Amino acid sequence: MEFKDRLKMLRRSYMEDGKRLTQEKLGNVLGYKYTSVSNYESGRNEPCIRDLIKLARFFNVSLDYLVCVSDKINNDVTNNELYNLCCSFTPEEQKNLLVIIKEVKAMKKNS
């Protein structure tokens, strides 16, 4: 796998409000037009280090994973995974989950 393929895979698997992340929205994250993302995904251009760091942080993956040096993605739960999991609950369950999370945060703060 090459960077261009990894980026496309990450973007397509990233869900936002129940929809796939578009090239345009990812371009906004980088401060560019969607054509920059399109060029990255087609292999016409490669991002600078600063943009690689932005992409890795956005997708919560290591730089090694992003540039295909490693196939090991972070073992941490990503924001997207957490969001998707929360979306699988009913609105009432989400309210209950939020109460639990706030309680855990308060316990952590007090310890």
Helices and strands as residue ranges (DSSP letters): H 3-13, E 15-16, E 19-20, H 23-30, H 34-42, H 49-59, H 63-66, H 79-87, H 91-110
